[in-house]
């Protein structure tokens, strides 16, 4: 049964991507040109018809070409998030673990704490503390930090 939902979501994502191109006021040929594919290849038509396997890289490239940030696209595709505690916990962990780095020229603490300025052990300790904060609630205290490396 999960497969059918997945297939439905894929079809819906393809349809939304096709609409994003359509409403961007760019023709398929112009998008293909900007993507660097042959103008007569029918690249987008094949993607949108499902005759070509759609890959995440292709979705991101098309969204970038039409000027729609992926966060906005996927929020529109999945507007009702699962608010269960386990899902929210995992979302926080992923957001923290994969936070975007500041753009070049940004100032502040991020520049001071560049990866090159921290020793591997310091990075490990920061990660352990952060994960403990994210994973353990007040009702369930974290285990004491280990002394030394294993």
Beta strands, then each sheet from edge to edge (+ up, - down):
end
